[in-house]
Amino acid sequence: MKLNTRDILKDIPSDITVVAATKYFKPHEMRLLYTTGIQHFGENRMSALLEKQAALKELDITWHFIGTLQTKKVKKMIGKIDYLHSLHKLKLAKEINKRRSTPLKCFMQVNISDETSKHGFKVADAIPALEAMTKLPNVDIIGLMGMATHTDDEALIHRQFQQLNTLQKEIKSQLDIDLKELSIGMSNDYLIALKHNATYLRLGSVLFDKEA
């Protein structure tokens, strides 16, 4: 196994936050990532996040939850994370607001690929939903999150990411809310995401060459 992280980071501007998506990484691999300067780690499952937090408690890690969060699990985990990338429905936002004692930085998830298997607000519903969620004091919506279709069709990925750029401008125009942060781009499409003003990248397999 070879650590690719330093080579990858050379191509990413320093003002972009790289979140290591550690679903398939063990704690000792996360410690290696930490030595490269990555301090932001993202988990997809609640149980894995809690286990890895316990194993790495000596490190100064900023924890992101990047998987789908069930409303019934908010109470157990919501005080354990610094960022939520998957705020995908109003009911979840209300539960977070109820359970948090301080504002949680959240990305509003938008289903830019229009795939039924993916969660998120429809583009057409995003603005009214955001308007409702901004009234919740413990939900601090800092930006938008989207996942493009997993495909080799780069033109399609460009179009899907562009939807979020357009939505950002519409939110600014209609609600006078400047959502500057964009959580887009994973291992297979992060270079395209950078062309669409990504500020947070969720990178996993590209950080390690597991075949080496």
Backbone as a printed PyTorch tensor [residue, N CA C, xyz], in Angstrom:
tensor([[[  0.8430,  -1.1990,   0.0000],
         [  0.0000,   0.0000,   0.0000],
         [  0.8760,   1.2460,   0.0000]],

        [[  0.5700,   2.1950,  -0.8560],
         [  1.3520,   3.4200,  -1.0020],
         [  0.4920,   4.6360,  -0.6890]],

        [[  1.0610,   5.5460,   0.0450],
         [  0.3690,   6.7860,   0.3760],
         [  0.5470,   7.7830,  -0.7680]],

        [[ -0.5660,   8.1730,  -1.4040],
         [ -0.5220,   9.1000,  -2.5320],
         [ -0.8340,  10.5380,  -2.1360]],

        [[ -1.1300,  10.7650,  -0.8840],
         [ -1.7450,  12.0190,  -0.4750],
         [ -0.9190,  13.2500,  -0.8290]],

        [[  0.3700,  13.2190,  -0.5740],
         [  1.1720,  14.4200,  -0.8330],
         [  1.1730,  14.7860,  -2.3160]],

        [[  1.2030,  13.7770,  -3.1950],
         [  1.1530,  14.0440,  -4.6340],
         [ -0.1960,  14.6490,  -5.0270]],

        [[ -1.2650,  14.1430,  -4.4320],
         [ -2.6030,  14.6590,  -4.7260],
         [ -2.7370,  16.1010,  -4.2470]],

        [[ -2.2580,  16.3840,  -3.0450],
         [ -2.4330,  17.7140,  -2.4570],
         [ -1.6780,  18.7880,  -3.2360]],

        [[ -0.6250,  18.4040,  -3.9530],
         [  0.1310,  19.3850,  -4.7330],
         [ -0.7280,  20.0110,  -5.8260]],

        [[ -1.7320,  19.2840,  -6.2780],
         [ -2.5850,  19.7770,  -7.3610],
         [ -3.8510,  20.4670,  -6.8640]],

        [[ -3.9900,  20.5920,  -5.5540],
         [ -5.1970,  21.1850,  -4.9740],
         [ -4.8270,  22.4980,  -4.2930]],

        [[ -5.4790,  23.6050,  -4.6380],
         [ -5.1690,  24.8930,  -3.9900],
         [ -5.2660,  24.8030,  -2.4770]],

        [[ -4.4370,  25.5700,  -1.7970],
         [ -4.3390,  25.4790,  -0.3370],
         [ -5.6000,  25.9530,   0.3750]],

        [[ -6.4380,  26.7380,  -0.3130],
         [ -7.6570,  27.2160,   0.3420],
         [ -8.8230,  26.2420,   0.2020]],

        [[ -8.5800,  25.0840,  -0.4170],
         [ -9.5950,  24.0350,  -0.5340],
         [ -9.4270,  23.0630,   0.6260]],

        [[-10.5210,  22.7330,   1.3010],
         [-10.4710,  21.7800,   2.4080],
         [-10.6400,  20.3570,   1.8780]],

        [[ -9.6290,  19.5320,   2.1080],
         [ -9.7020,  18.1240,   1.7230],
         [-10.2150,  17.3230,   2.9160]],

        [[-11.3570,  16.6940,   2.7290],
         [-11.9240,  15.8180,   3.7490],
         [-11.6150,  14.3790,   3.3350]],

        [[-10.8360,  13.6830,   4.1400],
         [-10.5190,  12.2880,   3.8360],
         [-11.7320,  11.4260,   4.1430]],

        [[-12.3040,  10.8300,   3.0980],
         [-13.4580,   9.9510,   3.2680],
         [-12.9400,   8.5680,   3.6410]],

        [[-13.0880,   8.2160,   4.9160],
         [-12.3400,   7.0900,   5.4850],
         [-13.1740,   5.8320,   5.6880]],

        [[-14.2100,   5.6710,   4.8690],
         [-15.0850,   4.5080,   5.0020],
         [-14.3010,   3.1990,   4.9720]],

        [[-13.3000,   3.1160,   4.1030],
         [-12.5440,   1.8730,   3.9510],
         [-11.1540,   1.9450,   4.5740]],

        [[-10.9130,   2.9790,   5.3840],
         [ -9.6060,   3.1440,   6.0160],
         [ -9.6490,   2.7080,   7.4740]],

        [[ -8.5800,   2.0820,   7.9080],
         [ -8.4490,   1.6880,   9.3060],
         [ -7.7600,   2.8210,  10.0690]],

        [[ -7.8630,   2.8340,  11.4020],
         [ -7.2420,   3.9180,  12.1740],
         [ -5.7590,   4.1250,  11.8790]],

        [[ -4.9920,   3.0480,  11.6830],
         [ -3.5600,   3.2570,  11.4270],
         [ -3.3360,   3.9430,  10.0820]],

        [[ -4.2200,   3.7180,   9.1060],
         [ -4.1240,   4.4120,   7.8270],
         [ -4.5180,   5.8780,   7.9840]],

        [[ -5.4680,   6.1390,   8.8400],
         [ -5.8690,   7.5200,   9.0940],
         [ -4.7490,   8.2860,   9.7860]],

        [[ -4.0030,   7.6100,  10.6380],
         [ -2.8520,   8.2730,  11.2710],
         [ -1.8160,   8.6700,  10.2230]],

        [[ -1.6110,   7.8130,   9.2240],
         [ -0.6910,   8.1470,   8.1340],
         [ -1.1820,   9.3760,   7.3740]],

        [[ -2.4700,   9.4080,   7.0880],
         [ -3.0420,  10.5690,   6.4000],
         [ -2.8350,  11.8420,   7.2150]],

        [[ -2.9960,  11.7270,   8.4960],
         [ -2.8490,  12.8740,   9.3880],
         [ -1.4440,  13.4690,   9.2980]],

        [[ -0.4370,  12.6260,   9.0940],
         [  0.9500,  13.1090,   9.0100],
         [  1.1860,  13.9370,   7.7530]],

        [[  0.3100,  13.8400,   6.7630],
         [  0.4560,  14.6270,   5.5380],
         [ -0.1640,  16.0110,   5.6720]],

        [[ -0.8220,  16.2710,   6.7760],
         [ -1.4450,  17.5680,   6.9940],
         [ -2.9570,  17.5540,   6.9310]],

        [[ -3.5460,  16.4270,   6.5630],
         [ -5.0010,  16.3270,   6.5330],
         [ -5.5240,  16.1780,   7.9610]],

        [[ -6.3980,  17.0700,   8.3520],
         [ -6.9970,  17.0250,   9.6880],
         [ -8.5170,  16.8670,   9.6430]],

        [[ -9.0730,  16.8640,   8.4510],
         [-10.5140,  16.7120,   8.2870],
         [-10.8220,  15.2940,   7.8100]],

        [[-11.6280,  14.5950,   8.5850],
         [-11.9640,  13.2080,   8.2630],
         [-13.4760,  13.0520,   8.1960]],

        [[-13.9360,  12.3090,   7.1800],
         [-15.3670,  12.1280,   6.9890],
         [-15.7620,  10.6680,   7.0150]],

        [[-16.8430,  10.3730,   7.7160],
         [-17.3460,   9.0070,   7.8160],
         [-18.7700,   8.9010,   7.2810]],

        [[-19.1030,   7.7200,   6.7680],
         [-20.4340,   7.4500,   6.2150],
         [-21.3860,   6.8140,   7.2160]],

        [[-20.8400,   6.1250,   8.2060],
         [-21.6870,   5.3880,   9.1480],
         [-21.4320,   5.8540,  10.5710]],

        [[-22.4870,   5.9710,  11.3430],
         [-22.3810,   6.4480,  12.7090],
         [-21.4860,   5.5600,  13.5540]],

        [[-21.6650,   4.2520,  13.4830],
         [-20.8900,   3.3420,  14.3220],
         [-19.4040,   3.4390,  14.0180]],

        [[-19.0540,   3.5570,  12.7320],
         [-17.6500,   3.6690,  12.3550],
         [-17.0540,   4.9760,  12.8480]],

        [[-17.8110,   6.0520,  12.7400],
         [-17.3110,   7.3490,  13.2040],
         [-17.0060,   7.3180,  14.6960]],

        [[-17.9110,   6.7650,  15.4790],
         [-17.7120,   6.7190,  16.9290],
         [-16.5340,   5.8270,  17.2950]],

        [[-16.3780,   4.7160,  16.5900],
         [-15.2640,   3.8030,  16.8620],
         [-13.9270,   4.4580,  16.5170]],

        [[-13.8660,   5.1270,  15.3890],
         [-12.6130,   5.7510,  14.9630],
         [-12.2940,   6.9770,  15.8100]],

        [[-13.3020,   7.6990,  16.2430],
         [-13.0570,   8.8040,  17.1720],
         [-12.3760,   8.2940,  18.4390]],

        [[-12.8510,   7.1960,  18.9600],
         [-12.2810,   6.6330,  20.1820],
         [-10.8480,   6.1770,  19.9520]],

        [[-10.5790,   5.6080,  18.7820],
         [ -9.2430,   5.0940,  18.4800],
         [ -8.2390,   6.2090,  18.2060]],

        [[ -8.7260,   7.3710,  17.7810],
         [ -7.8380,   8.4670,  17.3710],
         [ -8.0170,   9.7140,  18.2340]],

        [[ -8.4510,   9.5130,  19.4550],
         [ -8.8130,  10.6530,  20.3020],
         [ -7.6340,  11.5570,  20.6350]],

        [[ -6.3990,  11.0530,  20.4570],
         [ -5.2320,  11.8930,  20.7640],
         [ -4.9260,  12.8800,  19.6460]],

        [[ -5.5640,  12.7260,  18.4750],
         [ -5.3090,  13.6020,  17.3370],
         [ -6.3230,  14.7360,  17.2720]],

        [[ -5.8670,  15.8760,  16.7700],
         [ -6.7200,  17.0610,  16.6450],
         [ -7.4650,  16.9850,  15.3080]],

        [[ -8.5330,  16.2040,  15.2830],
         [ -9.2700,  15.9320,  14.0540],
         [-10.5780,  16.7140,  14.0330]],

        [[-10.9000,  17.2480,  12.8620],
         [-12.2170,  17.8290,  12.6250],
         [-13.0600,  16.7580,  11.9420]],

        [[-14.1840,  16.4120,  12.5630],
         [-14.9810,  15.2810,  12.0940],
         [-16.1750,  15.7300,  11.2570]],

        [[-16.3040,  15.0980,  10.0990],
         [-17.3980,  15.3600,   9.1710],
         [-18.2310,  14.0870,   9.0320]],

        [[-19.5380,  14.2390,   8.9990],
         [-20.3890,  13.1050,   8.6520],
         [-20.8530,  13.3190,   7.2270]],

        [[-20.5310,  12.3540,   6.3430],
         [-20.7920,  12.5340,   4.9180],
         [-21.7950,  11.5150,   4.3750]],

        [[-22.2690,  10.6170,   5.2380],
         [-23.2780,   9.6530,   4.8160],
         [-24.6760,  10.1510,   5.1350]],

        [[-25.6490,   9.3330,   4.7900],
         [-27.0360,   9.6830,   5.0850],
         [-27.3000,   9.5140,   6.5770]],

        [[-27.7840,  10.5550,   7.2150],
         [-28.0670,  10.5240,   8.6460],
         [-29.5640,  10.3190,   8.8610]],

        [[-29.9010,   9.2400,   9.5480],
         [-31.2980,   8.9830,   9.8700],
         [-31.7270,   9.8470,  11.0420]],

        [[-32.9280,  10.3620,  10.9540],
         [-33.4400,  11.2480,  12.0010],
         [-33.3880,  10.5800,  13.3710]],

        [[-33.6880,   9.2900,  13.4380],
         [-33.7230,   8.5820,  14.7210],
         [-32.3440,   8.4310,  15.3540]],

        [[-31.2730,   8.6580,  14.5790],
         [-29.9220,   8.5130,  15.1150],
         [-29.2730,   9.8510,  15.4710]],

        [[-29.9960,  10.9310,  15.2480],
         [-29.4400,  12.2640,  15.5080],
         [-29.0370,  12.4260,  16.9720]],

        [[-29.8850,  12.0090,  17.8790],
         [-29.6450,  12.2120,  19.3060],
         [-28.3210,  11.6200,  19.7530]],

        [[-27.9780,  10.4510,  19.2260],
         [-26.7760,   9.7410,  19.6690],
         [-25.5010,  10.3490,  19.1120]],

        [[-25.5690,  10.9220,  17.9100],
         [-24.3230,  11.3090,  17.2530],
         [-24.1300,  12.7960,  17.0320]],

        [[-25.1650,  13.5820,  17.0370],
         [-25.0660,  14.9300,  16.5080],
         [-24.1140,  15.8280,  17.2980]],

        [[-23.8530,  15.4870,  18.5520],
         [-22.8850,  16.2530,  19.3260],
         [-21.4510,  15.8350,  19.1010]],

        [[-21.2410,  14.8290,  18.2630],
         [-19.9070,  14.2650,  18.0470],
         [-19.2330,  14.7800,  16.7860]],

        [[-19.9490,  15.5500,  15.9710],
         [-19.3900,  15.9670,  14.6900],
         [-19.3020,  17.4890,  14.5940]],

        [[-18.4320,  17.9300,  13.6800],
         [-18.2220,  19.3540,  13.4520],
         [-18.9390,  19.8440,  12.1910]],

        [[-19.1250,  18.9350,  11.2310],
         [-19.7870,  19.2730,   9.9750],
         [-20.7120,  18.1250,   9.5670]],

        [[-21.8350,  18.4860,   8.9410],
         [-22.7200,  17.5110,   8.3150],
         [-22.8540,  17.8910,   6.8430]],

        [[-22.4970,  16.9520,   5.9640],
         [-22.5400,  17.2280,   4.5290],
         [-23.8360,  16.7680,   3.8810]],

        [[-24.7270,  16.1780,   4.6320],
         [-25.8590,  15.4810,   4.0240],
         [-27.2030,  15.8890,   4.6280]],

        [[-27.4140,  17.1790,   4.7710],
         [-28.7060,  17.6710,   5.2560],
         [-29.6970,  17.5950,   4.0980]],

        [[-30.5110,  16.5460,   4.0980],
         [-31.2850,  16.2280,   2.9040],
         [-32.7930,  16.3850,   3.0620]],

        [[-33.2590,  16.7630,   4.2550],
         [-34.6930,  16.9960,   4.4140],
         [-34.9510,  17.8880,   5.6240]],

        [[-36.0780,  18.5740,   5.5840],
         [-36.4320,  19.5240,   6.6320],
         [-36.6330,  18.8340,   7.9720]],

        [[-37.2090,  17.6550,   7.9760],
         [-37.4280,  16.9120,   9.2170],
         [-36.1130,  16.6640,   9.9420]],

        [[-35.0600,  16.3300,   9.1930],
         [-33.7420,  16.1140,   9.7820],
         [-33.2060,  17.4120,  10.3770]],

        [[-33.3770,  18.5160,   9.6660],
         [-32.9050,  19.8080,  10.1700],
         [-33.5770,  20.1690,  11.4870]],

        [[-34.8650,  19.9130,  11.5850],
         [-35.5970,  20.2210,  12.8130],
         [-35.1040,  19.3680,  13.9810]],

        [[-34.7810,  18.1210,  13.7070],
         [-34.2810,  17.2430,  14.7740],
         [-32.8870,  17.6690,  15.2220]],

        [[-32.0580,  18.0670,  14.2870],
         [-30.7250,  18.5760,  14.6320],
         [-30.8600,  19.8210,  15.4910]],

        [[-31.7240,  20.7110,  15.0940],
         [-31.9420,  21.9460,  15.8540],
         [-32.3850,  21.6470,  17.2790]],

        [[-33.1760,  20.6190,  17.4310],
         [-33.6820,  20.2260,  18.7470],
         [-32.5820,  19.6270,  19.6160]],

        [[-31.6860,  18.8540,  19.0130],
         [-30.7060,  18.0800,  19.7710],
         [-29.3750,  18.7850,  19.9970]],

        [[-29.0450,  19.7620,  19.1780],
         [-27.7740,  20.4710,  19.3330],
         [-27.9220,  21.6110,  20.3340]],

        [[-26.8470,  21.8700,  21.0670],
         [-26.8300,  23.0180,  21.9690],
         [-26.1020,  24.2030,  21.3390]],

        [[-25.3600,  23.9420,  20.2710],
         [-24.6570,  24.9880,  19.5220],
         [-24.9080,  24.7470,  18.0280]],

        [[-24.7760,  25.7790,  17.2030],
         [-25.0240,  25.5960,  15.7680],
         [-24.0710,  24.5750,  15.1360]],

        [[-24.6200,  23.7270,  14.2850],
         [-23.8350,  22.7450,  13.5470],
         [-23.6810,  23.2130,  12.1100]],

        [[-22.4400,  23.2280,  11.6370],
         [-22.1810,  23.6000,  10.2450],
         [-22.7130,  22.4960,   9.3280]],

        [[-23.6060,  22.8690,   8.4330],
         [-24.2660,  21.9010,   7.5590],
         [-24.1800,  22.3210,   6.0950]],

        [[-24.0860,  21.3190,   5.2420],
         [-24.2490,  21.5100,   3.8070],
         [-25.6270,  20.9750,   3.4310]],

        [[-26.3620,  21.7510,   2.6880],
         [-27.6520,  21.3150,   2.1810],
         [-27.4150,  20.4070,   0.9710]],

        [[-27.8710,  19.1630,   1.0720],
         [-27.6470,  18.2080,   0.0030],
         [-28.6930,  18.3750,  -1.0960]],

        [[-28.1980,  18.5290,  -2.3250],
         [-29.0640,  18.7030,  -3.4880],
         [-28.8250,  17.5400,  -4.4450]],

        [[-29.8970,  16.9320,  -4.9100],
         [-29.7830,  15.7740,  -5.7950],
         [-29.5770,  16.2420,  -7.2350]],

        [[-28.3300,  16.5710,  -7.5540],
         [-28.0230,  17.1250,  -8.8720],
         [-28.0280,  16.0610,  -9.9650]],

        [[-27.8840,  14.7990,  -9.5940],
         [-27.8980,  13.7290, -10.5970],
         [-29.3080,  13.2400, -10.8870]],

        [[-30.2530,  13.6350, -10.0380],
         [-31.6640,  13.2410, -10.1840],
         [-31.8270,  11.7210, -10.1800]],

        [[-30.9580,  11.0470,  -9.4080],
         [-31.0510,   9.5950,  -9.2720],
         [-31.8950,   9.2660,  -8.0400]],

        [[-32.8110,   8.3380,  -8.1940],
         [-33.6870,   7.9830,  -7.0760],
         [-32.9240,   7.3110,  -5.9410]],

        [[-31.7660,   6.7620,  -6.2360],
         [-30.9680,   6.0900,  -5.2050],
         [-30.2180,   7.0730,  -4.3140]],

        [[-30.2030,   8.3460,  -4.6960],
         [-29.4750,   9.3540,  -3.9290],
         [-30.4540,  10.2740,  -3.2170]],

        [[-30.0720,  10.6640,  -2.0070],
         [-30.8840,  11.5710,  -1.2270],
         [-30.6080,  13.0170,  -1.6400]],

        [[-31.4090,  13.9160,  -1.1300],
         [-31.1780,  15.3300,  -1.3730],
         [-32.4170,  16.0300,  -1.8840]],

        [[-32.4290,  17.3420,  -1.6820],
         [-33.5270,  18.1580,  -2.1920],
         [-33.4420,  18.2460,  -3.7140]],

        [[-34.5780,  18.2500,  -4.3660],
         [-34.5920,  18.5450,  -5.7860],
         [-34.1770,  20.0010,  -5.9790]],

        [[-33.5340,  20.2720,  -7.0980],
         [-33.0700,  21.6340,  -7.3630],
         [-34.2220,  22.6280,  -7.2520]],

        [[-35.3890,  22.2590,  -7.7750],
         [-36.5380,  23.1560,  -7.7720],
         [-37.0880,  23.4280,  -6.3760]],

        [[-36.8020,  22.5310,  -5.4400],
         [-37.3200,  22.6770,  -4.0700],
         [-36.3030,  23.2780,  -3.1060]],

        [[-35.1020,  23.4950,  -3.5690],
         [-34.0140,  23.8720,  -2.6680],
         [-34.2250,  25.2270,  -1.9960]],

        [[-34.6540,  26.2250,  -2.7400],
         [-34.7620,  27.5710,  -2.1750],
         [-35.8370,  27.6600,  -1.0930]],

        [[-37.0650,  27.1800,  -1.3190],
         [-38.0460,  27.2230,  -0.2190],
         [-37.6240,  26.3980,   0.9890]],

        [[-36.9470,  25.2650,   0.7660],
         [-36.4810,  24.4550,   1.8840],
         [-35.4090,  25.1930,   2.6760]],

        [[-34.5000,  25.8370,   1.9730],
         [-33.4460,  26.6060,   2.6380],
         [-34.0450,  27.7400,   3.4480]],

        [[-35.0320,  28.4090,   2.8960],
         [-35.6720,  29.5150,   3.6000],
         [-36.2620,  29.0460,   4.9210]],

        [[-36.8460,  27.8490,   4.9320],
         [-37.4080,  27.2910,   6.1610],
         [-36.3070,  26.9150,   7.1530]],

        [[-35.2130,  26.3650,   6.6580],
         [-34.1570,  25.8830,   7.5510],
         [-33.3370,  27.0110,   8.1620]],

        [[-33.2850,  28.1590,   7.4940],
         [-32.5320,  29.2780,   8.0580],
         [-33.1760,  29.8400,   9.3270]],

        [[-34.3920,  29.4160,   9.6230],
         [-35.0750,  29.8620,  10.8290],
         [-34.7280,  28.9990,  12.0450]],

        [[-33.9020,  27.9710,  11.8330],
         [-33.5060,  27.0630,  12.9110],
         [-32.1440,  27.5070,  13.4450]],

        [[-32.0620,  28.0070,  14.6710],
         [-30.8230,  28.6210,  15.1590],
         [-29.6370,  27.6760,  15.3120]],

        [[-29.8820,  26.3770,  15.5000],
         [-28.7760,  25.4400,  15.6850],
         [-28.3940,  24.7070,  14.4060]],

        [[-28.9290,  25.1750,  13.2830],
         [-28.5730,  24.6290,  11.9760],
         [-27.9300,  25.7570,  11.1680]],

        [[-26.6130,  25.6910,  11.0230],
         [-25.8520,  26.7310,  10.3330],
         [-25.5120,  26.2240,   8.9270]],

        [[-26.3370,  26.5750,   7.9570],
         [-26.1200,  26.0960,   6.5960],
         [-25.0610,  26.9570,   5.9300]],

        [[-23.9110,  26.3450,   5.6730],
         [-22.7700,  27.0900,   5.1450],
         [-22.5930,  26.9140,   3.6430]],

        [[-23.2930,  25.9330,   3.0630],
         [-23.1090,  25.7090,   1.6350],
         [-23.9700,  24.5860,   1.1060]],

        [[-23.6690,  24.1910,  -0.1160],
         [-24.4130,  23.1510,  -0.8170],
         [-23.5210,  21.9360,  -1.0390]],

        [[-24.1330,  20.7660,  -1.0410],
         [-23.4140,  19.5300,  -1.3480],
         [-24.1340,  18.7930,  -2.4640]],

        [[-23.3650,  18.2190,  -3.3600],
         [-23.9600,  17.4210,  -4.4230],
         [-23.0210,  16.3150,  -4.8560]],

        [[-23.6030,  15.2150,  -5.3440],
         [-22.8430,  14.0870,  -5.8720],
         [-23.2250,  13.8860,  -7.3290]],

        [[-22.2370,  13.9820,  -8.1890],
         [-22.4910,  13.7780,  -9.6120],
         [-22.6490,  12.2910,  -9.9040]],

        [[-23.2200,  11.9970, -11.0450],
         [-23.3330,  10.6170, -11.5030],
         [-21.9410,  10.0060, -11.6360]],

        [[-21.7930,   8.7510, -11.2070],
         [-20.5070,   8.0610, -11.3530],
         [-20.4180,   7.5650, -12.7900]],

        [[-19.6960,   8.3060, -13.6030],
         [-19.6680,   8.0310, -15.0360],
         [-18.3660,   8.5440, -15.6340]],

        [[-18.0460,   8.0460, -16.8260],
         [-16.8980,   8.5590, -17.5720],
         [-17.2910,   9.7370, -18.4570]],

        [[-18.5570,  10.0820, -18.4720],
         [-19.0640,  11.1940, -19.2760],
         [-18.7840,  12.5090, -18.5530]],

        [[-17.6390,  13.1040, -18.8450],
         [-17.2270,  14.3180, -18.1430],
         [-18.1660,  15.4880, -18.4200]],

        [[-18.7350,  15.5330, -19.6010],
         [-19.6580,  16.6240, -19.9280],
         [-20.8740,  16.5800, -19.0160]],

        [[-21.3560,  15.3840, -18.7130],
         [-22.5000,  15.2330, -17.8080],
         [-22.1390,  15.7040, -16.4030]],

        [[-20.9460,  15.3430, -15.9380],
         [-20.5020,  15.7620, -14.6040],
         [-20.3980,  17.2870, -14.5390]],

        [[-19.8480,  17.8870, -15.5800],
         [-19.7680,  19.3550, -15.6390],
         [-21.1610,  19.9730, -15.5140]],

        [[-22.1170,  19.4530, -16.2460],
         [-23.4740,  20.0150, -16.2220],
         [-24.1050,  19.8810, -14.8340]],

        [[-23.8590,  18.7490, -14.1840],
         [-24.4610,  18.5390, -12.8660],
         [-23.8270,  19.4500, -11.8150]],

        [[-22.5260,  19.5970, -11.8420],
         [-21.8870,  20.5220, -10.8990],
         [-22.2990,  21.9670, -11.1790]],

        [[-22.4970,  22.2890, -12.4550],
         [-22.8930,  23.6560, -12.8110],
         [-24.2480,  24.0090, -12.2090]],

        [[-25.1000,  23.0100, -12.0040],
         [-26.3950,  23.2730, -11.3810],
         [-26.2290,  23.9060, -10.0060]],

        [[-25.2200,  23.4630,  -9.2660],
         [-25.0040,  24.0310,  -7.9390],
         [-24.4480,  25.4490,  -8.0240]],

        [[-23.6020,  25.7120,  -9.0090],
         [-23.1220,  27.0780,  -9.2090],
         [-24.2880,  28.0170,  -9.5150]],

        [[-25.1920,  27.5430, -10.3500],
         [-26.3720,  28.3450, -10.7010],
         [-27.2780,  28.5370,  -9.4940]],

        [[-27.4720,  27.4590,  -8.7280],
         [-28.3250,  27.5360,  -7.5470],
         [-27.7470,  28.5030,  -6.5150]],

        [[-26.4460,  28.5100,  -6.3500],
         [-25.8090,  29.4700,  -5.4420],
         [-26.2050,  30.8990,  -5.7990]],

        [[-26.1390,  31.2200,  -7.0760],
         [-26.4630,  32.5750,  -7.5350],
         [-27.9430,  32.8970,  -7.3160]],

        [[-28.8090,  31.8970,  -7.5490],
         [-30.2390,  32.1160,  -7.3480],
         [-30.5590,  32.3450,  -5.8750]],

        [[-29.8770,  31.6120,  -5.0000],
         [-30.0810,  31.7880,  -3.5550],
         [-29.6440,  33.1960,  -3.1390]],

        [[-28.5300,  33.6410,  -3.6680],
         [-28.0440,  34.9820,  -3.3660],
         [-29.0300,  36.0400,  -3.8470]],

        [[-29.5750,  35.8240,  -5.0250],
         [-30.4930,  36.7880,  -5.6160],
         [-31.8460,  36.8090,  -4.9150]],

        [[-32.3950,  35.6200,  -4.6110],
         [-33.7550,  35.5420,  -4.0810],
         [-33.8330,  35.6770,  -2.5610]],

        [[-32.8370,  35.1360,  -1.8550],
         [-32.8830,  35.1430,  -0.3890],
         [-31.8320,  36.0460,   0.2430]],

        [[-30.9410,  36.5870,  -0.5870],
         [-29.8230,  37.3930,  -0.0900],
         [-28.9820,  36.6040,   0.9190]],

        [[-28.8030,  35.3300,   0.6220],
         [-27.9480,  34.4480,   1.4280],
         [-26.7740,  34.0240,   0.5560]],

        [[-25.5630,  34.2730,   1.0200],
         [-24.3670,  33.9670,   0.2440],
         [-23.7700,  32.6580,   0.7420]],

        [[-24.1770,  31.5550,   0.1260],
         [-23.6410,  30.2440,   0.4870],
         [-22.3530,  30.0140,  -0.3100]],

        [[-21.2380,  30.3580,   0.2840],
         [-19.9680,  30.3350,  -0.4400],
         [-19.3640,  28.9450,  -0.5540]],

        [[-19.7450,  28.0320,   0.3500],
         [-19.0910,  26.7250,   0.3830],
         [-19.7990,  25.7310,  -0.5390]],

        [[-18.9830,  24.9110,  -1.2160],
         [-19.4980,  23.8510,  -2.0740],
         [-18.7600,  22.5540,  -1.7650]],

        [[-19.4840,  21.5680,  -1.2940],
         [-18.9120,  20.2450,  -1.0410],
         [-19.2300,  19.3640,  -2.2500]],

        [[-18.3470,  19.4170,  -3.2200],
         [-18.4910,  18.5990,  -4.4230],
         [-17.1340,  18.0180,  -4.7700]],

        [[-17.1400,  16.8840,  -5.4400],
         [-15.8920,  16.2820,  -5.8730],
         [-15.4550,  15.1460,  -4.9790]],

        [[-15.3550,  13.9650,  -5.5900],
         [-14.8310,  12.7930,  -4.9100],
         [-13.6520,  12.2560,  -5.7160]],

        [[-13.1630,  11.0960,  -5.3790],
         [-11.9290,  10.6020,  -5.9910],
         [-11.9880,  10.5600,  -7.5130]],

        [[-13.1500,  10.2600,  -8.0650],
         [-13.2570,  10.0910,  -9.5120],
         [-13.5180,  11.3890, -10.2740]],

        [[-13.9360,  12.4590,  -9.5700],
         [-14.3210,  13.6700, -10.3120],
         [-13.8650,  14.9710,  -9.6530]],

        [[-12.9060,  14.8990,  -8.7400],
         [-12.5540,  16.1110,  -7.9860],
         [-11.8890,  17.1750,  -8.8560]],

        [[-11.1740,  16.7660,  -9.9120],
         [-10.5440,  17.7630, -10.7750],
         [-11.5960,  18.5650, -11.5390]],

        [[-12.7040,  17.9290, -11.8970],
         [-13.8090,  18.6430, -12.5240],
         [-14.4730,  19.5620, -11.5020]],

        [[-14.6340,  19.0630, -10.2860],
         [-15.2620,  19.8620,  -9.2270],
         [-14.4920,  21.1460,  -8.9700]],

        [[-13.1780,  21.0930,  -9.0560],
         [-12.3670,  22.2920,  -8.8320],
         [-12.6760,  23.3750,  -9.8610]],

        [[-13.0950,  22.9710, -11.0410],
         [-13.4500,  23.9430, -12.0840],
         [-14.8140,  24.5720, -11.8270]],

        [[-15.5400,  24.0190, -10.8570],
         [-16.8700,  24.5400, -10.5290],
         [-16.9070,  25.0890,  -9.0980]],

        [[-15.7760,  25.6210,  -8.6710],
         [-15.6790,  26.3730,  -7.4140],
         [-15.8570,  25.5210,  -6.1620]],

        [[-15.4740,  24.2530,  -6.2130],
         [-15.5020,  23.4120,  -5.0140],
         [-14.6370,  24.0440,  -3.9330]],

        [[-15.1250,  24.0060,  -2.7030],
         [-14.3190,  24.4620,  -1.5640],
         [-14.0180,  23.3260,  -0.5930]],

        [[-14.8020,  22.2580,  -0.6730],
         [-14.5560,  21.0470,   0.1110],
         [-14.5700,  19.8520,  -0.8400]],

        [[-13.5220,  19.0240,  -0.7670],
         [-13.4450,  17.8000,  -1.5530],
         [-13.5060,  16.6080,  -0.6110]],

        [[-14.2890,  15.6000,  -0.9720],
         [-14.4060,  14.3890,  -0.1670],
         [-13.6530,  13.2670,  -0.8850]],

        [[-12.4060,  13.0630,  -0.5000],
         [-11.5320,  12.1400,  -1.2210],
         [-11.2560,  10.8850,  -0.4060]],

        [[-11.3510,   9.7470,  -1.0720],
         [-11.1120,   8.4760,  -0.3950],
         [-10.0210,   7.6740,  -1.0610]],

        [[-10.3830,   6.8220,  -2.0090],
         [ -9.4450,   5.8660,  -2.5970],
         [ -8.2460,   6.5210,  -3.2750]],

        [[ -8.4320,   7.7220,  -3.7980],
         [ -7.3340,   8.3810,  -4.5010],
         [ -6.1650,   8.7160,  -3.5810]],

        [[ -6.4170,   8.7770,  -2.2810],
         [ -5.3680,   9.1220,  -1.3240],
         [ -4.4090,   7.9750,  -1.0590]],

        [[ -4.8490,   6.7530,  -1.3350],
         [ -4.0200,   5.5740,  -1.1400],
         [ -4.0180,   4.7390,  -2.4100]],

        [[ -2.8710,   4.1630,  -2.7240],
         [ -2.8140,   3.1530,  -3.7710],
         [ -2.7760,   1.8050,  -3.0800]],

        [[ -3.9320,   1.1730,  -2.9510],
         [ -4.0220,  -0.0680,  -2.1820],
         [ -3.3540,  -1.2390,  -2.9010]],

        [[ -3.0400,  -1.0470,  -4.1820],
         [ -2.4170,  -2.1320,  -4.9220],
         [ -0.8910,  -2.1430,  -4.7690]],

        [[ -0.3510,  -1.0380,  -4.2510],
         [  1.1150,  -0.9310,  -4.1350],
         [  1.6250,  -1.6680,  -2.9200]]])
